[in-house]
Amino acid sequence: MVNWLKDAVFYEIYPQSFYDTNADGIGDIPGITQKLGYVQGLGCNALWLNPCFDSPFKDAGYDVRDYKKVAPRYGTNEDLKALFAAAHARGMHVLLDLVPGHTSEEHAWFKASSAPEKNDLSGRYIWTDSWIENGDGMPFIAGEAARCGTYVLNFFKCQPALNYGYGRCRRPWQQPITGPDAMATRDAIWDVMRFWLDAGCDGFRVDMADSLVKNDTPQKRYTCAVWRDLSARLKRHAPEAVMVSEWNHPAQSLKAGFDMDFMLDWQGNGYSWLVRNYDGATEGVPKNIGKAYFCKDSTTDITKFLDDWLPSYEASRKHGLYCLITGNHDTLRISAGLDEAERRLAFATLFTLPGAPFLYYGDEIGMRYQNLPTKEGGYNRTGSRTPMQWDQSANLGFSAAPAEKLYLPVDPAPDAPTVAAQEDDPGSLLGTVRSILAFRHSRPALAADAPFAVEYAEKGRRAFAWRRGRGRGALLCAVNPAGTACDVPLASLPHRMEPVFRLGGEPTVKNAAITLPPQSFAVFALD
């Protein structure tokens, strides 16, 4: 593992919504650079920036028009290089969002590939050999190109799939992953990666990382082979650079060369049971049904989470990190499902479990989900992408532009949470996040790859206890999300247990058990 990941805490920034320095209503890269001190003060020492490349923004930048050019609304390539340099001067790292599975239909590669005459880029995307040929199970577009063929999509209509080949070739127009066009695509994406590594970035979060090779096996054998090649190139070129995959299958992704994978918010999975578990609605605003583990009045126990997370953690922990998030640009805000007291316990737990945690901008002050019309392909995700709330000035300090020019409206509520309102209050949510992360950084037992073991988790019981580290310096963490006190029986308590961090009431240790007050979290140093 790259050494700097052991102590890494990531902060995800949606560039268009973080801080606007030129009063055009859209956040920009100089704004991120100006706020590095704030991010570092949180306890976050690494950034993940959502896509900042040139784009028509039909999918908020996940439809790239030019991989090597910063979108003008965010600034310039020089602004991004300046951000890298400023972050490095603070001992921080920056990951860019790489979108390797597709481009915009406005990308120069696609325009050339669409031409009726054969050229060097004809095979850069997946084309059938006839205007009436379907996509062999993949979504496809017909009738929009001069070329006699249909082309396969990777997701939205505006995102034609790049050609990395097929695991199982069933049609004449399909090529293996080692075919010349598939290899040329692989080389082209590596060229993009190398361009930004040489500019100073520290690696990539990889969008839809498991989507490259079509007709792959269930184990993603062929996509994994592509990533083993690309990750090997990255490690030879920039040994300290890292990649985190949007995959949620660490047994595949980490063995394919990724340093990290996310546990994603999928309806009904372990992560959803932990902090969300909405009603499953995909239109409008999903409703919190109060069954998530951290909901005070829930009857859900921690095994709903562990049964999903633990096997993946155990299967992959020797190969990299399986990381937990407070939220991201694709999820409803964590505040939509948990009140502030519940969020404090969730943050304390997420930040003390294994892996490098990812904090979504604004979650640290309790920004709320807003019910908004779709913007740039956001749909019900749009309400989680609103501007960062800095203070009580116009537009909550995000921008000096007129309100009607803002990328998205700010929270209109009179009590909208802001950084300024919580800045000097150690008892605020912001203060709590800072204290938890400071504690994490102070304890080697909470390193991303430090040993982990479940000490107590019982069906039908609300408390959860886990051990981090081994030997001298080991820690026992315990949480009780319920509204009533709860005992945590332990098979063998050490000779001495010293409480070193807590949220909520004071825990007591007696008769081979810890009694946790209602809605509390505690960490004990073990001797």
C-alpha positions in Angstrom: 0.0 0.0 0.0 1.1 3.5 -0.8 2.2 4.9 2.6 0.2 8.2 2.5 -3.1 6.3 2.3 -2.6 4.9 5.8 -3.6 8.3 7.3 -5.7 9.6 4.4 -9.1 11.2 5.0 -10.7 12.3 1.7 -13.0 15.3 1.1 -15.1 15.1 -2.0 -15.7 18.4 -3.8 -18.3 19.1 -6.4 -16.4 21.9 -8.2 -19.4 23.8 -9.5 -20.9 24.1 -6.0 -18.0 24.7 -3.7 -16.8 28.3 -3.9 -17.1 30.9 -6.7 -14.3 33.5 -7.0 -15.3 35.3 -10.2 -19.0 35.9 -9.4 -20.4 34.0 -12.3 -22.6 31.8 -10.1 -20.5 28.6 -10.6 -17.8 27.3 -8.3 -14.3 27.2 -9.7 -10.8 25.8 -9.1 -9.3 29.0 -7.6 -12.2 28.8 -5.1 -11.1 25.3 -4.1 -7.5 26.5 -3.7 -8.6 29.4 -1.5 -10.5 27.0 0.8 -7.7 24.4 1.2 -7.0 25.7 4.7 -10.6 25.0 5.7 -10.5 21.5 4.3 -7.2 20.8 6.1 -8.6 22.2 9.3 -11.4 19.6 9.2 -8.8 16.9 9.3 -9.0 16.0 5.6 -5.7 15.6 3.9 -6.8 14.5 0.5 -9.3 15.7 -2.1 -11.5 14.0 -4.7 -12.7 16.4 -7.3 -15.7 15.5 -9.4 -15.0 16.0 -13.1 -13.5 19.3 -14.0 -12.8 18.7 -17.7 -14.3 20.4 -20.7 -17.8 19.2 -21.3 -21.2 20.1 -22.7 -22.5 19.2 -19.1 -25.4 17.0 -20.1 -24.3 14.8 -17.2 -22.6 17.4 -15.0 -19.1 16.7 -16.5 -19.4 12.9 -16.7 -19.7 13.5 -20.4 -16.1 14.6 -21.3 -15.5 16.6 -24.4 -11.7 17.1 -23.9 -9.9 15.1 -21.2 -6.8 17.4 -21.3 -8.6 20.7 -20.9 -10.2 22.1 -17.7 -13.7 23.3 -18.4 -13.6 27.1 -18.9 -16.3 27.6 -16.3 -13.9 26.2 -13.7 -10.8 28.0 -14.8 -7.7 26.8 -16.7 -5.2 24.0 -16.7 -2.8 26.4 -15.0 -5.4 26.9 -12.2 -5.6 23.2 -11.7 -1.8 22.9 -11.6 -1.7 25.7 -9.0 -4.2 23.7 -6.9 -2.0 20.7 -7.0 1.0 22.7 -6.0 -0.9 24.5 -3.1 -2.2 21.2 -1.8 1.2 19.5 -1.9 2.7 22.5 0.0 0.2 21.6 2.8 1.0 17.9 2.6 -2.3 17.2 0.9 -3.1 15.0 -2.1 -5.6 15.5 -5.0 -7.5 12.9 -7.0 -9.2 13.8 -10.3 -12.3 12.0 -11.5 -11.4 9.8 -14.5 -14.3 8.8 -16.8 -12.7 6.0 -18.9 -15.8 4.1 -20.1 -17.3 6.8 -22.3 -17.0 10.3 -23.6 -19.4 13.0 -24.7 -20.8 12.6 -28.2 -19.1 16.0 -28.8 -15.6 14.6 -28.2 -13.3 15.0 -31.2 -12.7 11.2 -31.0 -16.4 10.5 -31.5 -16.8 13.0 -34.3 -14.0 11.3 -36.2 -15.3 7.8 -35.3 -18.7 8.8 -36.7 -17.3 9.6 -40.1 -18.4 7.3 -43.0 -14.8 7.1 -44.2 -12.5 4.7 -42.3 -9.9 6.5 -40.2 -7.6 5.9 -37.2 -10.4 6.6 -34.8 -13.1 4.5 -36.5 -12.7 1.8 -33.8 -12.4 4.1 -30.8 -16.0 3.4 -29.9 -18.3 0.3 -30.2 -20.0 0.4 -33.6 -22.1 -2.3 -35.2 -21.7 -3.1 -38.9 -25.2 -2.0 -40.0 -27.6 0.8 -39.4 -30.3 -1.8 -38.4 -28.0 -3.9 -36.1 -28.8 -3.8 -32.4 -26.3 -3.5 -29.6 -26.3 -7.2 -28.6 -28.0 -6.4 -25.3 -26.4 -3.0 -24.8 -28.3 0.2 -25.2 -27.6 1.7 -28.6 -28.3 4.7 -30.9 -29.2 4.6 -34.5 -29.8 7.2 -37.2 -27.7 10.0 -35.8 -24.4 9.5 -37.5 -23.2 9.5 -41.2 -21.5 6.2 -40.5 -23.5 3.1 -41.5 -23.8 1.5 -38.1 -25.3 1.9 -34.7 -23.2 2.7 -31.6 -23.4 1.4 -28.1 -24.0 3.6 -25.1 -22.4 3.3 -21.7 -25.1 5.1 -19.7 -26.9 8.3 -20.8 -27.7 8.9 -24.5 -24.9 11.5 -24.6 -22.3 8.9 -23.5 -21.1 6.6 -26.3 -19.1 3.7 -25.0 -15.4 3.6 -25.7 -14.1 0.4 -27.2 -12.1 -1.8 -24.8 -13.2 -4.9 -26.6 -15.4 -7.9 -25.7 -14.9 -10.7 -23.3 -17.0 -13.0 -25.4 -17.3 -12.0 -29.1 -20.6 -13.1 -30.6 -21.0 -10.7 -33.5 -18.6 -9.9 -36.4 -18.2 -6.3 -35.2 -17.0 -7.3 -31.7 -13.3 -7.4 -31.0 -11.3 -9.1 -28.2 -9.7 -6.9 -25.6 -6.3 -7.4 -27.3 -7.6 -6.3 -30.7 -5.8 -3.3 -32.2 -8.7 -0.8 -31.7 -9.2 -1.9 -28.0 -5.5 -1.6 -27.3 -5.5 1.9 -28.9 -8.3 2.9 -26.6 -6.4 1.6 -23.6 -3.3 3.6 -24.7 -5.4 6.7 -25.3 -6.8 6.6 -21.7 -3.3 6.0 -20.3 -2.1 9.0 -22.2 -4.8 11.1 -20.4 -3.8 9.6 -17.0 -0.1 10.3 -17.7 -0.9 13.9 -18.8 -2.5 14.7 -15.4 0.0 12.8 -13.3 2.7 14.8 -14.9 0.7 18.0 -14.2 0.8 17.1 -10.5 -2.3 15.1 -9.7 -2.0 12.2 -7.2 -4.3 9.7 -8.9 -7.8 9.1 -9.9 -11.3 8.2 -8.7 -12.5 6.0 -11.6 -16.1 6.4 -12.7 -18.0 3.2 -13.5 -14.7 1.3 -13.4 -16.3 -2.1 -14.0 -18.0 -1.0 -17.2 -15.1 -1.1 -19.7 -15.2 -4.5 -21.4 -18.6 -5.7 -22.7 -19.9 -9.3 -22.6 -17.6 -9.8 -19.7 -17.8 -12.8 -17.3 -19.6 -12.4 -13.9 -16.1 -12.1 -12.3 -15.2 -9.2 -14.7 -12.2 -11.2 -15.8 -11.5 -9.1 -18.9 -12.2 -5.7 -17.4 -9.8 -6.7 -14.5 -7.2 -7.6 -17.1 -7.4 -4.1 -18.6 -7.1 -2.5 -15.2 -4.1 -4.6 -14.2 -2.4 -3.2 -17.3 -3.4 0.4 -16.6 -2.6 0.3 -12.9 0.8 -1.3 -13.6 1.6 1.6 -16.0 0.5 4.0 -13.4 2.7 2.5 -10.7 5.7 2.4 -13.0 5.2 6.1 -13.9 4.1 7.5 -10.6 4.7 5.0 -7.7 3.0 7.2 -5.1 -0.2 7.7 -7.2 -3.4 5.8 -6.3 -6.7 4.9 -7.8 -10.1 4.3 -6.1 -12.8 2.5 -8.1 -16.5 3.1 -8.3 -17.1 -0.7 -8.3 -18.3 -1.9 -4.9 -16.7 -5.3 -5.4 -13.3 -5.1 -3.7 -12.5 -8.8 -4.2 -12.4 -7.9 -8.0 -11.3 -4.3 -8.1 -8.4 -4.4 -5.6 -7.0 -7.6 -7.2 -7.2 -5.7 -10.5 -4.8 -3.1 -9.3 -6.9 -0.5 -7.6 -5.7 0.8 -4.2 -9.2 1.5 -2.9 -12.9 0.6 -3.7 -16.0 2.3 -2.3 -18.9 0.7 -0.5 -21.7 2.3 -2.4 -25.2 3.2 -1.4 -27.3 0.6 -3.1 -30.9 0.2 -1.9 -31.1 -2.6 0.6 -27.4 -3.3 0.9 -25.4 -3.1 4.1 -24.4 0.6 3.6 -28.1 1.6 3.0 -29.1 -0.2 6.2 -26.4 1.6 8.1 -27.3 5.3 7.4 -30.1 5.6 4.8 -32.6 2.8 4.0 -35.2 5.1 2.3 -38.5 3.8 0.8 -36.8 2.9 -2.5 -38.5 5.6 -4.5 -36.6 6.7 -7.6 -38.8 9.6 -8.5 -39.3 12.6 -6.3 -37.9 12.6 -2.8 -37.4 9.1 -1.2 -38.8 9.1 2.3 -36.9 8.2 5.4 -38.7 5.2 6.9 -36.7 5.3 10.2 -35.2 1.8 9.9 -31.5 2.6 9.3 -29.1 1.4 12.0 -28.3 4.9 13.3 -32.0 6.0 13.6 -32.6 6.3 17.3 -35.9 4.5 17.3 -35.0 1.8 14.8 -35.0 -1.9 15.6 -32.2 -2.6 13.1 -29.0 -4.2 14.5 -25.5 -3.9 13.1 -25.6 -7.3 11.5 -27.5 -5.9 8.5 -24.4 -3.9 7.7 -21.8 -6.5 8.8 -23.3 -9.4 6.8 -22.7 -7.3 3.6 -19.5 -5.4 4.5 -17.5 -7.9 6.5 -17.1 -10.7 3.8 -15.8 -8.1 1.3 -13.5 -6.5 3.8 -12.0 -9.9 4.8 -11.7 -11.1 1.2 -9.8 -8.0 0.1 -8.0 -6.4 3.0 -4.6 -7.7 2.0 -4.9 -6.1 -1.4 -6.1 -2.6 -0.6 -8.8 -0.6 1.2 -12.6 -0.9 1.1 -13.7 2.7 1.9 -16.8 4.1 3.5 -18.4 7.4 2.6 -20.7 9.9 4.4 -22.4 10.4 1.1 -21.5 11.6 -2.4 -22.9 13.4 -5.5 -25.0 10.4 -6.3 -26.7 9.9 -2.9 -29.2 11.9 -0.9 -27.6 13.9 1.8 -27.0 11.9 5.0 -29.1 14.6 6.8 -32.2 13.4 4.8 -32.3 10.3 6.9 -30.6 11.0 10.2 -31.0 13.9 12.6 -27.9 15.6 14.0 -27.4 13.4 17.1 -27.7 10.3 14.8 -25.2 11.8 12.4 -22.6 12.4 15.1 -22.7 8.7 15.9 -22.6 7.7 12.2 -19.6 9.9 11.6 -17.8 8.6 14.6 -18.3 5.0 13.5 -17.5 5.6 9.8 -14.3 7.4 10.7 -13.0 4.7 13.0 -13.7 1.6 10.9 -11.0 0.4 8.5 -10.4 2.1 5.1 -9.8 5.7 4.1 -13.0 7.6 4.9 -14.6 10.0 2.3 -16.4 13.0 3.6 -18.8 14.7 1.1 -18.6 18.5 1.1 -21.2 20.1 3.4 -22.0 16.9 5.4 -19.7 18.2 8.2 -22.1 21.2 8.8 -25.3 19.3 8.2 -26.3 20.6 4.8 -29.8 19.5 3.8 -31.1 17.7 0.8 -33.1 20.1 -1.4 -36.0 19.0 -3.5 -35.1 20.6 -6.8 -35.7 20.1 -10.5 -33.1 18.2 -12.4 -29.9 20.0 -13.4 -27.3 18.6 -15.9 -28.6 15.1 -15.6 -28.8 15.1 -11.8 -32.5 14.1 -11.4 -33.1 13.3 -7.7 -29.4 13.6 -7.1 -29.6 17.4 -7.9 -30.7 18.2 -4.3 -27.4 16.9 -2.9 -25.3 19.1 -5.2 -26.3 22.6 -3.9 -23.7 25.3 -3.1 -21.6 25.0 0.0 -22.9 27.2 2.8 -20.1 29.3 4.2 -21.8 32.2 6.1 -25.0 34.2 6.4 -24.0 36.7 3.7 -25.7 36.8 0.2 -25.9 33.3 -1.3 -24.7 31.9 2.0 -21.2 33.1 1.1 -20.9 30.8 -2.0 -20.9 33.5 -4.7 -21.2 37.3 -5.2 -23.4 36.7 -8.3 -27.1 37.5 -8.3 -29.1 34.7 -6.8 -30.7 33.9 -10.2 -27.3 33.2 -11.8 -26.3 30.5 -9.3 -25.6 27.0 -10.6 -28.2 25.8 -8.1 -30.0 27.7 -5.4 -28.8 27.7 -1.8 -30.8 26.4 1.1 -33.5 29.1 1.6 -34.3 28.2 5.2 -33.6 30.9 7.8 -31.7 28.3 9.9 -29.6 27.0 7.0 -26.4 25.6 8.5 -23.2 27.4 7.7 -19.5 27.1 8.5 -19.4 30.5 10.1 -22.2 29.7 12.6 -20.4 26.5 13.7 -16.7 27.6 13.3 -16.0 28.5 16.9 -18.3 26.1 18.6 -16.6 22.8 19.5 -20.0 21.3 20.4 -21.3 21.9 16.9 -21.5 19.2 14.2 -18.5 20.8 12.5 -16.6 20.8 15.8 -17.6 17.1 16.3 -16.2 16.1 12.9 -13.0 18.0 13.6 -12.6 16.3 17.0 -13.2 12.8 15.6 -10.8 13.3 12.7 -8.1 14.8 15.0 -8.5 11.7 17.2 -8.2 9.4 14.3 -5.0 11.1 13.1 -3.5 10.8 16.6 -4.0 7.1 16.9 -2.0 4.6 14.8 -4.6 1.9 15.6 -7.1 3.9 13.5 -4.9 3.9 10.4 -6.7 2.8 7.3 -5.0 -0.6 7.2 -4.7 -1.2 11.0 -6.2 -4.6 12.2 -9.9 -4.8 12.8 -12.0 -7.3 14.7 -15.7 -7.4 15.7 -15.9 -7.7 19.5 -19.7 -7.5 19.9 -22.5 -7.7 17.3 -25.7 -9.6 18.1 -28.9 -9.9 16.2 -31.7 -8.1 17.9 -29.3 -6.0 20.0 -28.5 -2.4 19.1 -24.9 -2.0 20.4 -21.8 -2.7 18.3 -18.2 -2.9 19.5 -15.0 -3.4 17.5 -11.3 -3.5 18.1 -8.7 -1.6 16.1 -5.0 -2.2 16.2 -3.1 -4.9 18.1 -1.0 -5.0 21.2 0.1 -1.8 22.9 -1.9 1.1 21.5 -4.9 -1.0 20.5 -8.4 0.5 20.9 -11.9 -0.7 21.6 -14.6 1.3 19.9 -18.3 1.0 20.9 -21.5 2.6 19.8 -25.1 2.6 21.0 -27.4 4.3 18.6 -30.6 3.5 20.6 -32.6 5.9 22.8 -32.0 3.6 25.8 -28.9 2.5 27.6 -27.3 -0.8 26.4 -24.8 -3.3 27.8 -22.0 -4.6 25.7 -20.9 -7.9 27.2 -17.3 -8.8 26.4 -15.8 -12.3 26.6 -12.6 -11.0 28.2 -12.0 -7.5 29.3 -8.3 -6.4 29.5 -6.8 -5.6 32.8 -7.2 -1.9 32.1 -9.6 0.0 29.8 -9.1 3.8 29.7 -11.8 5.9 28.0 -10.0 8.2 25.6 -12.8 9.6 23.4 -16.6 9.8 23.7 -19.7 11.3 22.4 -22.8 11.4 24.6 -22.9 10.2 28.2 -20.1 8.6 30.2 -19.8 4.8 29.7 -19.2 2.5 32.7 -17.3 -0.7 32.8 -18.4 -3.4 35.3 -18.8 -7.2 35.5 -17.3 -8.0 32.1 -19.5 -5.5 30.3 -19.6 -1.9 29.1 -22.8 0.1 29.7 -23.3 2.6 27.0 -25.7 5.5 27.7 -28.4 6.3 25.1 -27.0 7.5 21.8 -23.4 7.4 22.7 -20.0 6.4 21.3 -16.9 5.6 23.2 -13.3 4.6 22.5 -11.1 2.8 25.1 -7.4 2.4 25.2 -6.5 -1.2 26.0 -3.7 -2.3 28.2 
